[in-house]
């Protein structure tokens, strides 16, 4: 079963180790801090999720907008990647448990 680290705020070195182990990283309000935004840029999009539950005033659209601005990719790109990542985890998990 794959892992997802909620509210990831580690550095690029830790992020790289997580990705090597197949661990997905979820970014929320931390994405608006310089250290986390730099880390985000080092993570392959195939291992990214976004979240807002760490800040009740944060809209998910703001997180996607920030990710797009940092990466130079569109919000639609990130929406598509998160959807694919979700499928990769939960469809695989579901098929193992049928």
C-alpha positions as CSV (number, residue, x, y, z in Angstrom):
1,X,0.0,0.0,0.0
2,X,1.5,3.4,-1.0
3,X,2.0,6.1,1.5
4,X,1.1,9.8,1.3
5,X,2.8,12.2,3.7
6,X,0.2,14.8,4.8
7,X,1.3,18.4,5.0
8,X,4.8,17.7,3.8
9,X,7.2,20.4,4.9
10,X,10.6,18.7,4.7
11,X,13.6,19.7,2.6
12,X,14.5,18.5,-0.9
13,X,16.8,15.8,0.5
14,X,14.0,14.2,2.5
15,X,11.6,14.6,-0.4
16,X,14.0,12.8,-2.7
17,X,14.4,9.9,-0.3
18,X,10.6,9.7,0.0
19,X,10.1,9.6,-3.7
20,X,12.8,6.9,-4.1
21,X,10.7,4.8,-1.7
22,X,7.5,5.5,-3.7
23,X,6.0,7.8,-1.1
24,X,3.7,10.5,-2.3
25,X,3.9,14.1,-0.9
26,X,1.0,16.3,-0.2
27,X,1.4,20.1,0.0
28,X,-0.9,22.6,1.5
29,X,-0.3,25.9,3.2
30,X,3.4,25.1,3.5
31,X,3.6,25.7,-0.3
32,X,3.4,29.4,0.5
33,X,6.7,29.3,2.4
34,X,10.0,29.6,0.6
35,X,11.6,26.4,2.0
36,X,8.6,24.3,1.1
37,X,8.1,25.9,-2.3
38,X,11.7,25.1,-3.2
39,X,11.2,21.5,-2.1
40,X,8.0,21.2,-4.1
41,X,10.0,22.1,-7.3
42,X,12.3,19.1,-6.6
43,X,9.4,16.6,-6.5
44,X,8.3,14.8,-9.6
45,X,4.7,15.7,-10.4
46,X,3.9,11.9,-10.3
47,X,4.3,12.1,-6.6
48,X,2.4,15.2,-5.7
49,X,-0.9,15.8,-4.0
50,X,-2.5,19.1,-2.7
51,X,-4.5,19.7,0.4
52,X,-6.3,22.5,2.4
53,X,-7.2,20.8,5.6
54,X,-4.3,22.3,7.4
55,X,-5.8,25.8,7.1
56,X,-9.6,26.4,7.2
57,X,-9.2,29.7,5.3
58,X,-7.2,28.2,2.4
59,X,-9.0,27.5,-0.8
60,X,-7.8,24.6,-3.0
61,X,-7.8,26.8,-6.0
62,X,-5.2,29.0,-4.3
63,X,-2.9,26.0,-3.8
64,X,-3.2,25.0,-7.4
65,X,-2.6,28.6,-8.5
66,X,0.6,28.7,-6.3
67,X,1.8,25.4,-7.7
68,X,1.2,26.6,-11.2
69,X,3.1,29.8,-10.6
70,X,6.0,28.1,-9.0
71,X,6.4,25.4,-11.6
72,X,5.5,27.2,-14.8
73,X,2.8,24.6,-15.5
74,X,-0.9,25.3,-15.7
75,X,-3.5,24.7,-13.0
76,X,-5.1,22.2,-15.3
77,X,-1.9,20.3,-15.6
78,X,-1.7,20.0,-11.8
79,X,-5.4,19.0,-11.6
80,X,-4.8,16.2,-14.1
81,X,-1.6,15.0,-12.3
82,X,-3.3,14.8,-8.9
83,X,-6.2,12.9,-10.5
84,X,-3.8,10.5,-12.1
85,X,-1.9,10.1,-8.8
86,X,-5.1,9.4,-7.0
87,X,-6.0,6.7,-9.5
88,X,-2.5,5.2,-9.3
89,X,-2.8,4.8,-5.6
90,X,-6.5,4.0,-5.0
91,X,-7.3,2.0,-8.1
92,X,-4.3,-0.2,-7.5
93,X,-5.2,-0.6,-3.8
94,X,-8.7,-1.5,-4.7
95,X,-7.6,-4.1,-7.3
96,X,-5.5,-5.7,-4.6
97,X,-8.4,-6.0,-2.3
98,X,-11.1,-7.4,-4.6
